[in-house]
Amino acid sequence: MLQLSYDEIVGKIKEEKGLSEDQIKEKVKEKLTKLSDLISKEGAAHIVANELGVKLLDPLNKREIKIERLVSGMRSVIVAGKVLKLYRVFEFNKNGRSGKVASFLIGDETGRVRVVMWDTNLISKMENGDIKEDVVVRVKNGYVKNNNGFNEVNVGNQGEIEVNPEGITIGTVKEAGSAPNFERKLLKDLNSGDAAGVIGTITQIFEPRFYDNCTQCGKKVTLENGKAICKQHGETEKGEAAVLNFFLDDGTANLRCVAFRDQAEKILGMNTGVVKTANFETIKNDLLGKQFLIFGRANKNEMFNRIEFMTSRVEEVDPKQIADELAKVIKIDV
Ligand SMILES: [Zn+2]
């Protein structure tokens, strides 16, 4: 959630950086042009402010984020979850500095993440039994780091952990390992072979193609003497599925993505039968500028020497949320 209006953001930049309103508006315009007008004016102003180092939000007032959406490098995050497991408290002595570190695992409806505490006051909450299994905690002012492919929320002496905070309920915690553990990444950081979740705006979309598939498993079938043959199911009932190519842009880079079957339908917002009869220009105009959270795998296409993203799951997201997340990440990269 962006808490400031466009004029308020411009006002803040003006006040802190001494730029004229025209200069600021020019920068916002540049940003909008760069992102092909696909983010809101407020979102662009927000990014400009962050690039200039103008702090718009009170760090303690920032929006809470779901575990799945955590990205390595984020700061001042607020995340809540149910405590699933406590780990041992370790004492360390490193470079003449000694202290304690302790951690526990939390989960929400979207995922699980380890919370690592570097502050004795916070750790004492675990030692005295306030932080225990099945309580809900809200971690404030944490920073996200990647450790061996997993995100961890670190909290130091600037951080805060509330136990059973008011007004927070956590639904059924997502099963561990029920889905591949996708790490959220910026497009510029995506490498071939990465399984990742990326958020971006559709900036280009190509007319879908169609193929015959098996109605049991959805995989492609071959036609032999008019019969549909599935590798797994043998002779099968033939269906039809779409394959969709599009470009996603998150402001740091753009990426060619491919989505098949139900994921293609999810992006298109209609089933394959309807797609076939619909006017593609209309579909395209509806989709350009829409924003999605896409989980999948980046593969190198050797023939074209480019990275392509194979979509395995799609979620539509709130554009303002993206601007907010992007602003957070961009800020720490500057
Ligand atoms: Zn099959």
py3Dmol code that shows the C-alpha trace and the ligand (Angstrom):
import py3Dmol

protein = """\
ATOM      1  CA  MET A   1       0.000   0.000   0.000  1.00  0.00           C
ATOM      2  CA  LEU A   2       1.345   3.381  -0.961  1.00  0.00           C
ATOM      3  CA  GLN A   3       0.428   5.781   1.740  1.00  0.00           C
ATOM      4  CA  LEU A   4       1.206   9.004  -0.074  1.00  0.00           C
ATOM      5  CA  SER A   5      -0.500  10.579  -3.053  1.00  0.00           C
ATOM      6  CA  TYR A   6       1.441  11.610  -6.129  1.00  0.00           C
ATOM      7  CA  ASP A   7       1.498  15.262  -5.076  1.00  0.00           C
ATOM      8  CA  GLU A   8       2.663  14.340  -1.598  1.00  0.00           C
ATOM      9  CA  ILE A   9       5.529  12.283  -2.998  1.00  0.00           C
ATOM     10  CA  VAL A  10       6.570  15.102  -5.323  1.00  0.00           C
ATOM     11  CA  GLY A  11       6.347  17.484  -2.376  1.00  0.00           C
ATOM     12  CA  LYS A  12       8.618  15.284  -0.269  1.00  0.00           C
ATOM     13  CA  ILE A  13      11.234  15.027  -3.015  1.00  0.00           C
ATOM     14  CA  LYS A  14      11.089  18.794  -3.534  1.00  0.00           C
ATOM     15  CA  GLU A  15      11.539  19.404   0.166  1.00  0.00           C
ATOM     16  CA  GLU A  16      14.413  16.975   0.672  1.00  0.00           C
ATOM     17  CA  LYS A  17      16.326  17.347  -2.571  1.00  0.00           C
ATOM     18  CA  GLY A  18      15.627  20.945  -3.506  1.00  0.00           C
ATOM     19  CA  LEU A  19      14.577  19.983  -7.014  1.00  0.00           C
ATOM     20  CA  SER A  20      11.919  21.976  -8.812  1.00  0.00           C
ATOM     21  CA  GLU A  21       8.535  20.451  -9.410  1.00  0.00           C
ATOM     22  CA  ASP A  22       9.242  20.377 -13.147  1.00  0.00           C
ATOM     23  CA  GLN A  23      12.520  18.526 -12.632  1.00  0.00           C
ATOM     24  CA  ILE A  24      10.788  15.939 -10.499  1.00  0.00           C
ATOM     25  CA  LYS A  25       7.904  15.519 -12.888  1.00  0.00           C
ATOM     26  CA  GLU A  26      10.386  15.098 -15.725  1.00  0.00           C
ATOM     27  CA  LYS A  27      12.097  12.276 -13.797  1.00  0.00           C
ATOM     28  CA  VAL A  28       8.755  10.613 -13.147  1.00  0.00           C
ATOM     29  CA  LYS A  29       7.909  10.928 -16.828  1.00  0.00           C
ATOM     30  CA  GLU A  30      11.232   9.313 -17.772  1.00  0.00           C
ATOM     31  CA  LYS A  31      10.530   6.457 -15.404  1.00  0.00           C
ATOM     32  CA  LEU A  32       7.060   5.972 -16.829  1.00  0.00           C
ATOM     33  CA  THR A  33       8.426   5.989 -20.347  1.00  0.00           C
ATOM     34  CA  LYS A  34      11.106   3.495 -19.375  1.00  0.00           C
ATOM     35  CA  LEU A  35       8.478   1.212 -17.916  1.00  0.00           C
ATOM     36  CA  SER A  36       6.264   1.854 -20.946  1.00  0.00           C
ATOM     37  CA  ASP A  37       3.590   3.631 -18.885  1.00  0.00           C
ATOM     38  CA  LEU A  38       2.768   0.348 -17.241  1.00  0.00           C
ATOM     39  CA  ILE A  39       3.015   1.426 -13.667  1.00  0.00           C
ATOM     40  CA  SER A  40       0.994   4.126 -12.027  1.00  0.00           C
ATOM     41  CA  LYS A  41       2.225   7.701 -11.785  1.00  0.00           C
ATOM     42  CA  GLU A  42       2.359   7.244  -8.008  1.00  0.00           C
ATOM     43  CA  GLY A  43       4.400   4.062  -8.434  1.00  0.00           C
ATOM     44  CA  ALA A  44       6.870   5.835 -10.713  1.00  0.00           C
ATOM     45  CA  ALA A  45       7.146   8.762  -8.294  1.00  0.00           C
ATOM     46  CA  HIS A  46       7.767   6.282  -5.527  1.00  0.00           C
ATOM     47  CA  ILE A  47      10.622   4.658  -7.432  1.00  0.00           C
ATOM     48  CA  VAL A  48      12.122   8.055  -8.295  1.00  0.00           C
ATOM     49  CA  ALA A  49      11.999   9.050  -4.634  1.00  0.00           C
ATOM     50  CA  ASN A  50      13.740   5.866  -3.613  1.00  0.00           C
ATOM     51  CA  GLU A  51      16.410   6.252  -6.252  1.00  0.00           C
ATOM     52  CA  LEU A  52      17.097   9.721  -4.913  1.00  0.00           C
ATOM     53  CA  GLY A  53      17.263   8.364  -1.393  1.00  0.00           C
ATOM     54  CA  VAL A  54      14.142  10.144  -0.202  1.00  0.00           C
ATOM     55  CA  LYS A  55      12.480   8.083   2.495  1.00  0.00           C
ATOM     56  CA  LEU A  56       8.749   8.134   1.982  1.00  0.00           C
ATOM     57  CA  LEU A  57       7.534   5.670   4.488  1.00  0.00           C
ATOM     58  CA  ASP A  58       8.033   5.283   8.133  1.00  0.00           C
ATOM     59  CA  PRO A  59       9.842   1.953   8.294  1.00  0.00           C
ATOM     60  CA  LEU A  60       7.648   0.795  11.152  1.00  0.00           C
ATOM     61  CA  ASN A  61       4.544   1.645   9.239  1.00  0.00           C
ATOM     62  CA  LYS A  62       5.225  -0.514   6.252  1.00  0.00           C
ATOM     63  CA  ARG A  63       2.841  -3.054   4.941  1.00  0.00           C
ATOM     64  CA  GLU A  64       3.009  -6.571   6.154  1.00  0.00           C
ATOM     65  CA  ILE A  65       4.246  -9.040   3.609  1.00  0.00           C
ATOM     66  CA  LYS A  66       3.337 -12.674   3.056  1.00  0.00           C
ATOM     67  CA  ILE A  67       6.160 -15.175   3.369  1.00  0.00           C
ATOM     68  CA  GLU A  68       5.995 -16.191  -0.269  1.00  0.00           C
ATOM     69  CA  ARG A  69       6.652 -12.598  -1.319  1.00  0.00           C
ATOM     70  CA  LEU A  70       9.862 -12.130   0.616  1.00  0.00           C
ATOM     71  CA  VAL A  71      12.833 -11.253  -1.566  1.00  0.00           C
ATOM     72  CA  SER A  72      16.431 -11.457  -0.506  1.00  0.00           C
ATOM     73  CA  GLY A  73      17.699  -7.909   0.060  1.00  0.00           C
ATOM     74  CA  MET A  74      14.442  -6.471   1.417  1.00  0.00           C
ATOM     75  CA  ARG A  75      14.733  -4.339   4.505  1.00  0.00           C
ATOM     76  CA  SER A  76      12.283  -3.126   7.105  1.00  0.00           C
ATOM     77  CA  VAL A  77       9.946  -5.984   6.401  1.00  0.00           C
ATOM     78  CA  ILE A  78       7.050  -6.904   8.595  1.00  0.00           C
ATOM     79  CA  VAL A  79       6.050 -10.517   8.461  1.00  0.00           C
ATOM     80  CA  ALA A  80       3.714 -12.553  10.616  1.00  0.00           C
ATOM     81  CA  GLY A  81       3.366 -16.269  11.034  1.00  0.00           C
ATOM     82  CA  LYS A  82       2.671 -19.140  13.328  1.00  0.00           C
ATOM     83  CA  VAL A  83       5.705 -20.556  15.131  1.00  0.00           C
ATOM     84  CA  LEU A  84       6.269 -24.086  13.869  1.00  0.00           C
ATOM     85  CA  LYS A  85       9.590 -25.033  15.392  1.00  0.00           C
ATOM     86  CA  LEU A  86      12.241 -23.614  17.686  1.00  0.00           C
ATOM     87  CA  TYR A  87      15.922 -24.151  17.043  1.00  0.00           C
ATOM     88  CA  ARG A  88      18.815 -24.165  19.478  1.00  0.00           C
ATOM     89  CA  VAL A  89      20.359 -20.990  20.810  1.00  0.00           C
ATOM     90  CA  PHE A  90      23.970 -20.681  19.701  1.00  0.00           C
ATOM     91  CA  GLU A  91      26.704 -18.616  21.275  1.00  0.00           C
ATOM     92  CA  PHE A  92      29.294 -17.254  18.930  1.00  0.00           C
ATOM     93  CA  ASN A  93      32.642 -15.568  19.259  1.00  0.00           C
ATOM     94  CA  LYS A  94      33.791 -14.039  16.026  1.00  0.00           C
ATOM     95  CA  ASN A  95      36.302 -11.277  15.305  1.00  0.00           C
ATOM     96  CA  GLY A  96      36.379 -10.335  18.946  1.00  0.00           C
ATOM     97  CA  ARG A  97      32.616 -10.006  19.025  1.00  0.00           C
ATOM     98  CA  SER A  98      30.638 -12.459  21.055  1.00  0.00           C
ATOM     99  CA  GLY A  99      26.950 -12.919  21.261  1.00  0.00           C
ATOM    100  CA  LYS A 100      24.041 -15.213  20.761  1.00  0.00           C
ATOM    101  CA  VAL A 101      22.028 -16.174  17.778  1.00  0.00           C
ATOM    102  CA  ALA A 102      18.809 -18.119  17.816  1.00  0.00           C
ATOM    103  CA  SER A 103      16.184 -18.962  15.295  1.00  0.00           C
ATOM    104  CA  PHE A 104      12.757 -20.403  14.798  1.00  0.00           C
ATOM    105  CA  LEU A 105      10.553 -21.358  11.905  1.00  0.00           C
ATOM    106  CA  ILE A 106       7.286 -19.589  11.122  1.00  0.00           C
ATOM    107  CA  GLY A 107       4.654 -20.307   8.522  1.00  0.00           C
ATOM    108  CA  ASP A 108       1.661 -18.594   6.956  1.00  0.00           C
ATOM    109  CA  GLU A 109      -0.777 -19.602   4.222  1.00  0.00           C
ATOM    110  CA  THR A 110       1.843 -18.979   1.555  1.00  0.00           C
ATOM    111  CA  GLY A 111       5.028 -20.508   2.901  1.00  0.00           C
ATOM    112  CA  ARG A 112       7.514 -21.046   5.683  1.00  0.00           C
ATOM    113  CA  VAL A 113      10.555 -19.039   6.649  1.00  0.00           C
ATOM    114  CA  ARG A 114      13.212 -19.129   9.322  1.00  0.00           C
ATOM    115  CA  VAL A 115      13.494 -16.107  11.585  1.00  0.00           C
ATOM    116  CA  VAL A 116      17.020 -15.487  12.869  1.00  0.00           C
ATOM    117  CA  MET A 117      17.461 -13.318  15.964  1.00  0.00           C
ATOM    118  CA  TRP A 118      20.738 -11.507  16.626  1.00  0.00           C
ATOM    119  CA  ASP A 119      19.680  -9.602  19.698  1.00  0.00           C
ATOM    120  CA  THR A 120      19.731 -10.953  23.257  1.00  0.00           C
ATOM    121  CA  ASN A 121      16.504  -9.134  24.195  1.00  0.00           C
ATOM    122  CA  LEU A 122      14.699 -10.842  21.367  1.00  0.00           C
ATOM    123  CA  ILE A 123      16.341 -14.179  22.084  1.00  0.00           C
ATOM    124  CA  SER A 124      15.254 -13.985  25.714  1.00  0.00           C
ATOM    125  CA  LYS A 125      11.634 -14.121  24.497  1.00  0.00           C
ATOM    126  CA  MET A 126      12.377 -17.569  23.180  1.00  0.00           C
ATOM    127  CA  GLU A 127      14.370 -18.579  26.252  1.00  0.00           C
ATOM    128  CA  ASN A 128      11.602 -17.534  28.617  1.00  0.00           C
ATOM    129  CA  GLY A 129       8.965 -19.384  26.629  1.00  0.00           C
ATOM    130  CA  ASP A 130       7.041 -16.420  25.170  1.00  0.00           C
ATOM    131  CA  ILE A 131       8.017 -17.494  21.709  1.00  0.00           C
ATOM    132  CA  LYS A 132       6.962 -21.114  21.524  1.00  0.00           C
ATOM    133  CA  GLU A 133       5.340 -23.493  19.093  1.00  0.00           C
ATOM    134  CA  ASP A 134       1.846 -22.537  17.892  1.00  0.00           C
ATOM    135  CA  VAL A 135       1.947 -18.892  18.989  1.00  0.00           C
ATOM    136  CA  VAL A 136       1.586 -16.237  16.317  1.00  0.00           C
ATOM    137  CA  VAL A 137       4.390 -13.727  16.035  1.00  0.00           C
ATOM    138  CA  ARG A 138       4.818 -10.532  14.089  1.00  0.00           C
ATOM    139  CA  VAL A 139       8.390  -9.693  13.173  1.00  0.00           C
ATOM    140  CA  LYS A 140       9.064  -6.029  12.522  1.00  0.00           C
ATOM    141  CA  ASN A 141      12.002  -4.354  10.864  1.00  0.00           C
ATOM    142  CA  GLY A 142      13.566  -7.574   9.691  1.00  0.00           C
ATOM    143  CA  TYR A 143      15.871  -7.904   6.724  1.00  0.00           C
ATOM    144  CA  VAL A 144      15.799 -10.760   4.265  1.00  0.00           C
ATOM    145  CA  LYS A 145      18.909 -12.721   3.390  1.00  0.00           C
ATOM    146  CA  ASN A 146      19.353 -15.805   1.337  1.00  0.00           C
ATOM    147  CA  ASN A 147      21.036 -18.741   3.010  1.00  0.00           C
ATOM    148  CA  ASN A 148      21.727 -21.786   0.839  1.00  0.00           C
ATOM    149  CA  GLY A 149      18.798 -21.078  -1.411  1.00  0.00           C
ATOM    150  CA  PHE A 150      16.344 -20.270   1.378  1.00  0.00           C
ATOM    151  CA  ASN A 151      15.234 -16.864   2.503  1.00  0.00           C
ATOM    152  CA  GLU A 152      15.713 -16.011   6.145  1.00  0.00           C
ATOM    153  CA  VAL A 153      14.285 -13.057   8.013  1.00  0.00           C
ATOM    154  CA  ASN A 154      16.996 -11.612  10.237  1.00  0.00           C
ATOM    155  CA  VAL A 155      16.207  -9.375  13.185  1.00  0.00           C
ATOM    156  CA  GLY A 156      18.763  -7.387  15.109  1.00  0.00           C
ATOM    157  CA  ASN A 157      18.509  -4.819  17.850  1.00  0.00           C
ATOM    158  CA  GLN A 158      16.489  -2.541  15.535  1.00  0.00           C
ATOM    159  CA  GLY A 159      13.930  -5.279  15.170  1.00  0.00           C
ATOM    160  CA  GLU A 160      10.908  -6.231  17.154  1.00  0.00           C
ATOM    161  CA  ILE A 161       8.974  -9.435  17.690  1.00  0.00           C
ATOM    162  CA  GLU A 162       5.419  -9.291  18.974  1.00  0.00           C
ATOM    163  CA  VAL A 163       3.876 -12.439  20.376  1.00  0.00           C
ATOM    164  CA  ASN A 164       0.175 -13.016  19.643  1.00  0.00           C
ATOM    165  CA  PRO A 165      -0.336  -9.510  18.223  1.00  0.00           C
ATOM    166  CA  GLU A 166      -3.894  -8.272  18.118  1.00  0.00           C
ATOM    167  CA  GLY A 167      -5.873  -8.576  14.952  1.00  0.00           C
ATOM    168  CA  ILE A 168      -3.693 -11.183  13.305  1.00  0.00           C
ATOM    169  CA  THR A 169      -4.890 -14.625  12.422  1.00  0.00           C
ATOM    170  CA  ILE A 170      -2.926 -17.094  10.386  1.00  0.00           C
ATOM    171  CA  GLY A 171      -4.891 -19.581   8.312  1.00  0.00           C
ATOM    172  CA  THR A 172      -3.763 -23.086   7.502  1.00  0.00           C
ATOM    173  CA  VAL A 173      -0.006 -23.001   7.219  1.00  0.00           C
ATOM    174  CA  LYS A 174       1.264 -24.098   3.877  1.00  0.00           C
ATOM    175  CA  GLU A 175       2.627 -27.627   3.883  1.00  0.00           C
ATOM    176  CA  ALA A 176       6.386 -27.846   3.619  1.00  0.00           C
ATOM    177  CA  GLY A 177       7.511 -29.199   0.318  1.00  0.00           C
ATOM    178  CA  SER A 178       3.997 -29.286  -1.125  1.00  0.00           C
ATOM    179  CA  ALA A 179       5.311 -27.127  -3.927  1.00  0.00           C
ATOM    180  CA  PRO A 180       8.826 -26.394  -5.103  1.00  0.00           C
ATOM    181  CA  ASN A 181      10.452 -23.757  -2.985  1.00  0.00           C
ATOM    182  CA  PHE A 182      10.679 -20.849  -5.378  1.00  0.00           C
ATOM    183  CA  GLU A 183      12.885 -17.988  -4.373  1.00  0.00           C
ATOM    184  CA  ARG A 184      11.586 -14.563  -5.307  1.00  0.00           C
ATOM    185  CA  LYS A 185      14.021 -12.889  -7.687  1.00  0.00           C
ATOM    186  CA  LEU A 186      14.413  -9.715  -9.632  1.00  0.00           C
ATOM    187  CA  LEU A 187      14.581 -10.297 -13.351  1.00  0.00           C
ATOM    188  CA  LYS A 188      18.086  -8.869 -13.533  1.00  0.00           C
ATOM    189  CA  ASP A 189      19.275 -11.536 -11.075  1.00  0.00           C
ATOM    190  CA  LEU A 190      17.713 -14.463 -12.886  1.00  0.00           C
ATOM    191  CA  ASN A 191      20.110 -17.100 -14.197  1.00  0.00           C
ATOM    192  CA  SER A 192      19.596 -20.131 -16.350  1.00  0.00           C
ATOM    193  CA  GLY A 193      18.462 -23.049 -14.199  1.00  0.00           C
ATOM    194  CA  ASP A 194      16.900 -20.906 -11.468  1.00  0.00           C
ATOM    195  CA  ALA A 195      13.552 -21.969 -10.072  1.00  0.00           C
ATOM    196  CA  ALA A 196      12.107 -18.655  -9.007  1.00  0.00           C
ATOM    197  CA  GLY A 197       9.108 -16.450  -8.478  1.00  0.00           C
ATOM    198  CA  VAL A 198       9.159 -13.215 -10.445  1.00  0.00           C
ATOM    199  CA  ILE A 199       6.793 -10.269 -10.458  1.00  0.00           C
ATOM    200  CA  GLY A 200       6.404  -8.072 -13.466  1.00  0.00           C
ATOM    201  CA  THR A 201       4.245  -6.324 -15.986  1.00  0.00           C
ATOM    202  CA  ILE A 202       3.303  -7.851 -19.306  1.00  0.00           C
ATOM    203  CA  THR A 203       4.860  -5.564 -21.896  1.00  0.00           C
ATOM    204  CA  GLN A 204       4.531  -7.733 -24.972  1.00  0.00           C
ATOM    205  CA  ILE A 205       2.360 -10.696 -25.848  1.00  0.00           C
ATOM    206  CA  PHE A 206       2.251 -12.933 -28.884  1.00  0.00           C
ATOM    207  CA  GLU A 207      -0.710 -14.665 -30.427  1.00  0.00           C
ATOM    208  CA  PRO A 208      -1.223 -18.002 -28.653  1.00  0.00           C
ATOM    209  CA  ARG A 209      -0.562 -21.247 -30.486  1.00  0.00           C
ATOM    210  CA  PHE A 210      -2.474 -24.444 -29.884  1.00  0.00           C
ATOM    211  CA  TYR A 211      -1.585 -28.087 -29.627  1.00  0.00           C
ATOM    212  CA  ASP A 212      -3.382 -31.382 -29.113  1.00  0.00           C
ATOM    213  CA  ASN A 213      -3.109 -32.730 -25.612  1.00  0.00           C
ATOM    214  CA  CYS A 214      -4.189 -35.617 -23.422  1.00  0.00           C
ATOM    215  CA  THR A 215      -7.333 -34.836 -21.427  1.00  0.00           C
ATOM    216  CA  GLN A 216      -6.057 -36.999 -18.568  1.00  0.00           C
ATOM    217  CA  CYS A 217      -2.623 -35.445 -17.960  1.00  0.00           C
ATOM    218  CA  GLY A 218      -2.592 -32.369 -20.189  1.00  0.00           C
ATOM    219  CA  LYS A 219       0.621 -33.374 -21.951  1.00  0.00           C
ATOM    220  CA  LYS A 220       1.097 -33.185 -25.686  1.00  0.00           C
ATOM    221  CA  VAL A 221      -0.162 -36.149 -27.712  1.00  0.00           C
ATOM    222  CA  THR A 222       0.885 -37.517 -31.076  1.00  0.00           C
ATOM    223  CA  LEU A 223      -1.726 -38.419 -33.656  1.00  0.00           C
ATOM    224  CA  GLU A 224      -1.452 -41.876 -35.176  1.00  0.00           C
ATOM    225  CA  ASN A 225      -4.118 -43.014 -37.654  1.00  0.00           C
ATOM    226  CA  GLY A 226      -6.492 -40.458 -36.232  1.00  0.00           C
ATOM    227  CA  LYS A 227      -5.923 -41.691 -32.681  1.00  0.00           C
ATOM    228  CA  ALA A 228      -4.444 -39.537 -29.961  1.00  0.00           C
ATOM    229  CA  ILE A 229      -1.526 -41.265 -28.244  1.00  0.00           C
ATOM    230  CA  CYS A 230      -0.180 -40.051 -24.900  1.00  0.00           C
ATOM    231  CA  LYS A 231       3.263 -41.219 -23.776  1.00  0.00           C
ATOM    232  CA  GLN A 232       1.853 -41.987 -20.362  1.00  0.00           C
ATOM    233  CA  HIS A 233      -1.750 -42.960 -21.074  1.00  0.00           C
ATOM    234  CA  GLY A 234      -1.563 -44.622 -24.457  1.00  0.00           C
ATOM    235  CA  GLU A 235      -4.649 -44.053 -26.592  1.00  0.00           C
ATOM    236  CA  THR A 236      -6.505 -41.195 -25.013  1.00  0.00           C
ATOM    237  CA  GLU A 237      -9.151 -38.563 -25.500  1.00  0.00           C
ATOM    238  CA  LYS A 238      -7.734 -35.579 -27.320  1.00  0.00           C
ATOM    239  CA  GLY A 239      -8.067 -32.070 -25.956  1.00  0.00           C
ATOM    240  CA  GLU A 240      -6.603 -28.792 -27.002  1.00  0.00           C
ATOM    241  CA  ALA A 241      -4.289 -26.473 -25.103  1.00  0.00           C
ATOM    242  CA  ALA A 242      -2.729 -23.101 -25.692  1.00  0.00           C
ATOM    243  CA  VAL A 243       0.892 -22.064 -25.478  1.00  0.00           C
ATOM    244  CA  LEU A 244       1.476 -18.415 -24.800  1.00  0.00           C
ATOM    245  CA  ASN A 245       4.642 -16.372 -25.207  1.00  0.00           C
ATOM    246  CA  PHE A 246       4.987 -13.000 -23.558  1.00  0.00           C
ATOM    247  CA  PHE A 247       7.465 -10.563 -22.068  1.00  0.00           C
ATOM    248  CA  LEU A 248       7.491  -9.610 -18.431  1.00  0.00           C
ATOM    249  CA  ASP A 249       9.230  -6.475 -17.152  1.00  0.00           C
ATOM    250  CA  ASP A 250       9.918  -5.607 -13.517  1.00  0.00           C
ATOM    251  CA  GLY A 251      11.852  -2.400 -14.063  1.00  0.00           C
ATOM    252  CA  THR A 252      15.195  -4.152 -13.646  1.00  0.00           C
ATOM    253  CA  ALA A 253      15.069  -6.247 -16.821  1.00  0.00           C
ATOM    254  CA  ASN A 254      12.652  -7.986 -19.129  1.00  0.00           C
ATOM    255  CA  LEU A 255      12.157 -11.652 -19.684  1.00  0.00           C
ATOM    256  CA  ARG A 256      10.577 -13.870 -22.280  1.00  0.00           C
ATOM    257  CA  CYS A 257       8.096 -16.241 -20.662  1.00  0.00           C
ATOM    258  CA  VAL A 258       6.216 -19.254 -21.911  1.00  0.00           C
ATOM    259  CA  ALA A 259       3.008 -20.552 -20.360  1.00  0.00           C
ATOM    260  CA  PHE A 260       1.125 -23.702 -21.285  1.00  0.00           C
ATOM    261  CA  ARG A 261      -2.415 -25.049 -20.799  1.00  0.00           C
ATOM    262  CA  ASP A 262      -4.079 -23.971 -17.568  1.00  0.00           C
ATOM    263  CA  GLN A 263      -1.379 -21.401 -16.810  1.00  0.00           C
ATOM    264  CA  ALA A 264      -1.834 -19.872 -20.274  1.00  0.00           C
ATOM    265  CA  GLU A 265      -5.580 -19.834 -19.612  1.00  0.00           C
ATOM    266  CA  LYS A 266      -5.005 -18.167 -16.277  1.00  0.00           C
ATOM    267  CA  ILE A 267      -3.017 -15.361 -17.862  1.00  0.00           C
ATOM    268  CA  LEU A 268      -5.470 -14.989 -20.728  1.00  0.00           C
ATOM    269  CA  GLY A 269      -8.357 -15.059 -18.274  1.00  0.00           C
ATOM    270  CA  MET A 270     -10.388 -17.453 -20.429  1.00  0.00           C
ATOM    271  CA  ASN A 271     -10.401 -21.071 -21.427  1.00  0.00           C
ATOM    272  CA  THR A 272      -8.739 -22.337 -24.562  1.00  0.00           C
ATOM    273  CA  GLY A 273     -11.992 -22.726 -26.487  1.00  0.00           C
ATOM    274  CA  VAL A 274     -12.838 -19.079 -25.927  1.00  0.00           C
ATOM    275  CA  VAL A 275      -9.290 -17.953 -26.760  1.00  0.00           C
ATOM    276  CA  LYS A 276      -9.567 -19.615 -30.168  1.00  0.00           C
ATOM    277  CA  THR A 277     -12.641 -17.643 -31.119  1.00  0.00           C
ATOM    278  CA  ALA A 278     -11.752 -14.353 -29.432  1.00  0.00           C
ATOM    279  CA  ASN A 279     -10.140 -11.423 -31.171  1.00  0.00           C
ATOM    280  CA  PHE A 280      -6.474 -11.500 -30.251  1.00  0.00           C
ATOM    281  CA  GLU A 281      -6.037  -7.716 -30.461  1.00  0.00           C
ATOM    282  CA  THR A 282      -8.688  -7.329 -27.765  1.00  0.00           C
ATOM    283  CA  ILE A 283      -7.064  -9.932 -25.559  1.00  0.00           C
ATOM    284  CA  LYS A 284      -3.701  -8.290 -26.072  1.00  0.00           C
ATOM    285  CA  ASN A 285      -4.951  -4.827 -25.188  1.00  0.00           C
ATOM    286  CA  ASP A 286      -6.484  -6.186 -22.019  1.00  0.00           C
ATOM    287  CA  LEU A 287      -3.297  -7.931 -20.986  1.00  0.00           C
ATOM    288  CA  LEU A 288      -0.643  -5.334 -21.731  1.00  0.00           C
ATOM    289  CA  GLY A 289       0.143  -3.610 -18.474  1.00  0.00           C
ATOM    290  CA  LYS A 290      -1.293  -6.339 -16.288  1.00  0.00           C
ATOM    291  CA  GLN A 291       0.945  -7.600 -13.548  1.00  0.00           C
ATOM    292  CA  PHE A 292       1.564 -11.146 -12.468  1.00  0.00           C
ATOM    293  CA  LEU A 293       3.526 -13.136  -9.972  1.00  0.00           C
ATOM    294  CA  ILE A 294       4.914 -16.055 -11.915  1.00  0.00           C
ATOM    295  CA  PHE A 295       6.643 -19.113 -10.564  1.00  0.00           C
ATOM    296  CA  GLY A 296       8.719 -21.215 -12.880  1.00  0.00           C
ATOM    297  CA  ARG A 297      12.136 -22.087 -14.137  1.00  0.00           C
ATOM    298  CA  ALA A 298      14.586 -20.095 -16.247  1.00  0.00           C
ATOM    299  CA  ASN A 299      16.037 -22.090 -19.108  1.00  0.00           C
ATOM    300  CA  LYS A 300      18.621 -21.139 -21.652  1.00  0.00           C
ATOM    301  CA  ASN A 301      17.322 -21.418 -25.197  1.00  0.00           C
ATOM    302  CA  GLU A 302      20.535 -22.348 -26.977  1.00  0.00           C
ATOM    303  CA  MET A 303      19.123 -21.754 -30.424  1.00  0.00           C
ATOM    304  CA  PHE A 304      18.327 -18.120 -29.710  1.00  0.00           C
ATOM    305  CA  ASN A 305      20.935 -17.667 -26.975  1.00  0.00           C
ATOM    306  CA  ARG A 306      18.425 -16.209 -24.556  1.00  0.00           C
ATOM    307  CA  ILE A 307      16.846 -17.065 -21.245  1.00  0.00           C
ATOM    308  CA  GLU A 308      13.236 -18.175 -21.292  1.00  0.00           C
ATOM    309  CA  PHE A 309      11.028 -18.630 -18.302  1.00  0.00           C
ATOM    310  CA  MET A 310       8.851 -21.748 -18.175  1.00  0.00           C
ATOM    311  CA  THR A 311       5.769 -20.861 -16.177  1.00  0.00           C
ATOM    312  CA  SER A 312       4.494 -23.376 -13.687  1.00  0.00           C
ATOM    313  CA  ARG A 313       2.154 -21.200 -11.628  1.00  0.00           C
ATOM    314  CA  VAL A 314       0.588 -17.798 -12.092  1.00  0.00           C
ATOM    315  CA  GLU A 315      -0.980 -15.302  -9.734  1.00  0.00           C
ATOM    316  CA  GLU A 316      -2.365 -11.911 -10.568  1.00  0.00           C
ATOM    317  CA  VAL A 317      -1.060  -9.186  -8.273  1.00  0.00           C
ATOM    318  CA  ASP A 318      -1.941  -5.708  -7.184  1.00  0.00           C
ATOM    319  CA  PRO A 319       0.089  -3.139  -9.178  1.00  0.00           C
ATOM    320  CA  LYS A 320       0.538  -0.899  -6.155  1.00  0.00           C
ATOM    321  CA  GLN A 321       2.041  -3.751  -4.259  1.00  0.00           C
ATOM    322  CA  ILE A 322       4.611  -4.241  -6.996  1.00  0.00           C
ATOM    323  CA  ALA A 323       5.607  -0.607  -6.986  1.00  0.00           C
ATOM    324  CA  ASP A 324       6.014  -0.859  -3.256  1.00  0.00           C
ATOM    325  CA  GLU A 325       8.096  -4.036  -3.393  1.00  0.00           C
ATOM    326  CA  LEU A 326      10.194  -2.730  -6.252  1.00  0.00           C
ATOM    327  CA  ALA A 327      10.838   0.467  -4.390  1.00  0.00           C
ATOM    328  CA  LYS A 328      12.037  -1.533  -1.403  1.00  0.00           C
ATOM    329  CA  VAL A 329      14.440  -3.574  -3.446  1.00  0.00           C
ATOM    330  CA  ILE A 330      15.692  -0.738  -5.601  1.00  0.00           C
ATOM    331  CA  LYS A 331      16.432   1.314  -2.522  1.00  0.00           C
ATOM    332  CA  ILE A 332      18.963  -1.165  -1.226  1.00  0.00           C
ATOM    333  CA  ASP A 333      20.638  -1.545  -4.603  1.00  0.00           C
ATOM    334  CA  VAL A 334      21.436   2.153  -4.909  1.00  0.00           C
TER     335      VAL A 334
END
"""
ligand_1 = """\
1
ZN
Zn -1.841 -38.484 -20.726
"""
view = py3Dmol.view(width=600, height=400)
view.addModel(protein, "pdb")
view.setStyle({"model": 0}, {"cartoon": {"style": "trace"}})
view.addModel(ligand_1, "xyz")
view.setStyle({"model": 1}, {"stick": {}})
view.zoomTo()
view.show()
